[in-house]
Amino acid sequence: MISINNLYYYEVNLLWNSAIHGTLSSPIIPGKIEAAMPPEFPKGIKKRWTSEHLFIVAVSSGLMSAFLLVAENSNS
């Protein structure tokens, strides 16, 4: 993540390996995520992360972070 005047940039890479399979990575985060078309679609792959999984993870982790920040800053 790079911050310039309170703007934040997150660098991610997507290498599309085939019509239904890709690899997600970032130069500042170790490891990679294998993503594919969901098995509910024709030629989808089972037991792989999908864009639907990643979307729900993004929403859930954002909500969790906001909750934890509020809890940490409460006077209780």
Residue, then its C-alpha position, 0 to 999 in steps of 0.5 A: m500500500i502506498s499513501i500519497n496525500n491521504l490517497y491509498y493505492y493497493e497493487v494487485n496482479l491477476l495472471w489469467n492462466s486459462a479461460i476459467h482459472g487465474t492467479l491473484s498476487s501482490p508484490i507486497i504480500p507473500g503467497k498467491i490465490e488461485a481463483a476460478m469460475p464457480p462450479e455452478f457455471p459450465k466448466g467451473i472448478k470445485k474447491r477454488w476461490t471465486s470472485e463471489h468468495l472474494f467479494i463476500v470476504a471484502v465486505s465481511s472483513g471491512l465490516m469486521s474492521a469497522f466494528l473492531l475500530v469502534a469497539e477499540n475506541s469506545n469508552s466502555 
